[in-house]
Amino acid sequence: MRRRTFLKAAGASGASALLAGCTGTGGESTTTEQSGGATGTTTTQGTTTGGESPTLTIGTYGPFVDTVSSSPGPWLKDQFESEFDATLKWQTPDSGVNHYIERSHRGVESGADLYVGLDAQMLVRIDENLDGELFTPTEGLSHSGDVNEELEFDPKGRAVPYDTGYVSIVYNETLGDDGAFTAPKTFDELLKPEFEGTLLAQNPTSSGTGKAFLLHTIDAKGEDGYLDYWAKLKENGVRVLGGWEPAYNAYSKGEAPMVVSYSTDQVYAAESGEDMAKHQIRFLNDQGYANPEGMATFADAANPELATEFMDFMLRPEVQAEIAVRNVAFPATTTAELPADFAKYAHEPPEAVTFSYDRLKGNLSDWTDAWEQEFASK
């Protein structure tokens, strides 16, 4: 979720722990007094009107709103306010959704109506750490039938997907012998001697992309085989860094010809006029790990009906297309049409792989803990 900020700062050639939230700045920063004397900093865009119009307060992660020209947030605010008799106010607390979890722990109201930016892994963590419900089931959406069923990730019906990304291998074919490096096509091929020391990955205990890649290996090799597979990856020289940003930075410097990243990498490269040979996409086993993002209404929302209207607005075809382009992702619905120049460089895998909430619940911590015990401390 911090990719946009990094790539704009470093150039296309040049995610944090779950529930730690994403960081970003923009709008007006305010510090508020919270229950028990604690303070927390939140970043908001938009102000409450003094008239009769209601205010819809939406929590999200910083990069969703902090760049006026390209982030979805400012555009969504303008469009929503132009059609509805309401004011939209964004909240971007430094700790993301964890801000609202901590408030719930202390018995303090959320202070928002909706959260945008949830995924299945976050919901599992939330439900494992809170006794009550932070979010409420969603009902009454006229566009709910347009959502791709493969992207649905909340069996309790709280979170509704609004976009998705696919974690894949990005590779630089100019770094091979005679400028002809070709990435492996399968997980098994990745273990061959010719690919020794060629892959940069991320720690799954501190990185969203790292966790997605780990889950993909679990899907490919099974719960009983993924640690053995990682042991072989280690023997073959995989380099595991703390997060996406340092891994991609190392890749950009030519330290390795492959990095675990996103299948929309060429979108950034094209915008920056980069050599596309340095931004090739490989879906191992012809698969990409999907990590859909969703939105959900807080259980204590002051304006739940308005929150439902906004969620339905987010699922409209033209809004879905705009979100995808601005967030450099894919729509969650089957009705959105992407611009031709964007679709040319945003690659979808032949097959999407993702773990459902039910598969992750009770397993996610065990899988990551086992990986950490086996590899992170050695």
N, C-alpha and C positions, 0 to 999 in steps of 0.2 A: 504493500500500500504506500510505501514511500518511494517507489520507483520513479514516479513522475518528477519529484523534487530532485532526486539524485541525477537523473539523466539530463535534466535541463541545466543543472549546475556543471556537470562534468562533460556533457556532450554524449551522444549515443555511442561514441567509440570509447569514450573515456570509462522482511516484515518482522517484525518483532515478536516477542513471546506472546502466546495466546493470552488474551485478557489483560495484557499490559497496555493494549491500545496502540494507536498510531499517533505519531507526533506531527504537528504542522502548525504554522502560524498564519494569521490573516484575520481580517475583520478587526473588531475592537476587543481587546483583552480586559477582562474584569476579574477581580478577586472577590469571592463571596465568603461570608462567615457561615460555617456549617455547624451542625449539631455537635455538642461536646467541645466547642471552641476550636475545632479544626478548620483549616482554610483550604480552599482548592481553587485553582485557576482554570477558567473556562474561556474559550474564544467564541464569540458570537458574531453573526452577521444578520442584520435586520434589527429593527426595534419595534416595541409594542406601540400600537397607535393609541391615541387618547380618546378615540371615538368608540362606537358600538361594535366595530368589527372585531371578531375573535382573533386571537393570536395562536398559531400552531407552532409549537416549539419542538424541534427535531434535533436529537443528538446524532453525531456522526464522527468520523475520523477526519483530521485536519485536511489532508490533500483532496478530500471530496469537495471542499469549498474554498480553499485558500488561494487559488489562481483564477482570477475573474475571467480571463480570456479563454481558459481551457477546462477548468474544473466544472463538473456538472452542477454543483450547488448554486452558484449565483444565477445561472440560466434557469434552473428549476424554480428558484424563488421568483424571478421576474415573470415567468410564464404562469405559475400558479396564482400569483397575486393579480395578474391581468385577467384571469378567468373566474376567480372566486373572491367573494367578499370577505377576505381574511388577510392577515399579515403572517408571513412565514419568518420564523426566527431560527437560525442555526445555532446549535451549541456544539463546540468541539473541545471538550475537556482534554487536558494533556494525557490522561490515562485511558482515553477512549471509553469503551463500555464498562471497564473496571470502575470508573467513577460512579456509575449508577449501581453497580454491585455493592460497593462500599457504603453507599447511602442506604441501600436496602438492609445491609448488615446492622447499621446503626438505627434503623427504624425511621429514617428520614425519607420524605417523599422524593420521587425521582426528579421532579422539576421539569419534566419533558413529557411530550405526548407520544413520541415515536422515536425509534432508533433505526438508523440506516447504516448497514455495514456488518450484519451478523453472518456467521457461517455455522455449519454443523458442529465444528469443534468448539466454538465459543458456547453454543447452547449446551453441549455436554458438560463443559466446565461450570457454566452457570447453574445447571440443575444439580450438579454434584456439590456445589458450595452454598446453595441457598435452600432454606426450608420451604419458603413460599414461592409463588410465581412472580417473576419480574415482568413477564409479558403475558398478554391475554390472547386467546384464539382469535383469528381473523375471520370475519363473516361479511357477506354482502358485497363482495367485489364483482362487478359485472365483467371484468376482464380476467378473472381467475382461471377460466378455462383456456386462456391463451398461453399460460405458462407451460413450458416444456416439462412434462412429467418426470423426465430423467433428472431434472435439476431440483425437484422438491426434496427437502432435507429435514423437515420438521414434522414428525408424526403427530405432534400435538396441535398442528395447524396454526401456530403462532407466527412463524417467520414465512414470508412470501418472497421468493427469489426475484431479483430485479436485474441482475447481470451475472456473468460468470467469466472466469479466466481458466486457461489450461496450462498446467505446468508441464514443460517439455525440456528437451535438450536444445540449446543454442550452440552452434559451432562455427568456427572460423576455418573455412577450407583453404585459406592462403597459408596456414601454418604447417601444412603437410610437406612431405618431400616433393620438390618441384611445384610447390603451391597447389597441392591436390589432396588435402586432408579430407577424408570422408568419414563421417560419424557412423558408429555401429547401428544396426537396425533393430537389434534385440537386446534384452538384458543379459542374455548369455554371451552374446558377442562382445559386449562391453568388458567382459573378463579376459578376453584374449590378450596375449603378450603385446601385440602391436598397439594396444590402447593403454599400456602401462603409463601412469602419470599424466593422463590426458584430461581427466575430469575434475572440475571444481564443483563441490556441492556445499550444502549448508547444514548446520546443526539442527536436527529436527526438534530439539527441546527449546530452541530460541528463535526459530525462523519458520514463517508460514510456508515458504517454498520448500524448505528442508523437510518439514513435516509432510507436505504433500508428496514429495519424492519418496520418503520412507513408507508412506501408506501405499504408494504405487508398487514398491518392492514387496510389501506384504501381500498385496493382491496377486502379484506375479508369482511369488515363491511360497506363499502360505505362512500362517502363523508359526509353523514348526520349521520353516526353512529360511525366513528372511534374515535371521542373525548369521547363519552360515553364509548366505549370499553377501552380506556386508563384510564378513571376515575375508571373503575372497576379493571384494572390492578394495579393502584395505591393503591386502597383499599386492594388489595390482596398482597401488599408488594413488587411490582417490585422495583428494585433499579436501577436508571438511573445514569450512570457515564458519564464523559465528552467525552470519546472516546474509541476506541476498546482496546488500550493498557492497560489503568487502569482497564477496565472491565475484560479483560482476565487475568490480573495479579491477581485480586481479586478471580477470578474463580480458578486459579492455586493454590492459597493458601487455597482453600477449603471453601471460605466464602459463597458460594452458589453452588448448584449442577448443575445449568444451566447458559449458557451465549449465547448471540446472537453473532454468529461468522460465520465461513465459512465451507462448506461441504467438504473441502479438509483438515480439521484439522488432520485427521488420517495420512495423508502423513507425516506431521512434526513429529507426535508421533512415527510413525514407524521408521523414520530416527534416532530418538533419543532413540530408545529402550524403549519407554514408555509403561505403562500398558494401553492396548487399552480399558479396562473397564472405564477408566477416560476420554475417548475421543469418546463417542458414538454420533451418528448423528441422529437428528430428523427433519423431514420435516413436519411442521405443516400443516394440511389439505392436506398432501401428495404433498406439493408445496415448491419450493425454489425460492427466489427472485433473478433473474438473473441481473447482472450488467456488461454487456459486455464493454470491452475497445476497442477503435477504434483509427485509425490513419487518418490524413488528411493533405493535402498539403496547406501551407500558400499561400495566394493570391498573395504575393509579392515574391514568391520563385525564387531564382536565377537559380535553376536547376529543373524546374518542370518535365521534361521528366525523369530525373534520379530518382526523387522522385516516379514517377509512377512505374518505374522498381523495386524500393525497395519495394513498397507496394505489387506488384505482387509476388516478392520473398518471402515476409512474409506470403503469402497465400498458398505457395506450401506445400503439405502434410508432407514432412519430416521436414520442417521448423516449421510448425504449431505444430507438435508433440514435437519438441525440446523446443519451446517457452512455451508450456503447462507444461512440466516437470520442466523447470528452473524457471518459474514464479508461479508454483504450482497453475495452473488454468486449464481450459478446452479449447480445440481448438474452434475457431469460425467457422471452416469449417466442412463439413461432410465427408471429404476424409482422414483426419489424423488418424493414428492408434497409440494409446498410448501403452507404454510398459506394460506388464502384471503386474509387481510389482507396478507400479504407479496406473494403473486402479483399482487395488484391493482396494486401500485406498482412492481414489478420488471418492466421491459419487455424482451422479447426481439425482435430484429429479424426481419422476414420472411425474410431471408437472412443467414447468417453468413459473413464473409470472414476468412480467416486464411492466413498463409504457413507452409508446412511447413518443417521443419528443412532438407530438401534444397534448397528454394527460397532459404532464407536463407543457407545455407552458401556462402561464397565471394562473396556479394553484399551482405550487410547492411552491412559496413564501407564498401564502395564507395558504396553509396547514401547513407548518412549523411554520409560524407566529402564527397561531391559536393554535398550539400545545404548542409553547413557552409561549404564553400569559396565557394559561390554566394551565400549569404544571411547567414550568421552574422557575417561580418566586414564587412558593408556597412551 
